[in-house]
């Protein structure tokens, strides 16, 4: 398996390729609604109004041409969808929380939207001293080394909780450009 394959996991985990919805994009600017010469496949500037048109895939699998204002909402949809899929996967397969944490991190890295992650504890009396010190720390995920560090510490090494580490990660900084 390639490095990227190991990092991002199985593509089929993120989108069901057998039931992939039809691409319903139209060659129309989402800003000025004028007809474009072709359907954009990536970020493109409209030849009519000069605004940037973004191409995004929704959690449903539909590709859409969207405005810059639509990007944060779509990123939130993806974050919610990934959490829902992880919860469902845990129920179906019994995957341990460490694997789920790593799966979330892989998804956030693969989204090319999330730039950093923040670590949270369960914030109760059972949180160990080490985890308490790590609560609220922000970790960038833009280089291979940074991604490796976060993946290797998906749960705090040395956690003193007898039931295992209950810390979790959430996206902190997103970049849409």
Secondary structure by P-SEA (a helix, b strand, c coil): ccccccccccccccccccccccccccccccccccccccccccccccccccbbbbbbbccccccccccccaaaaaaaaaaaaaaaaaaaaaaaccccaaaaaaaaaaaaaacccccbbbbbccccccccaaaaaaccbbbbcccaaaaaaaaaacccccccccccccccccccccccc
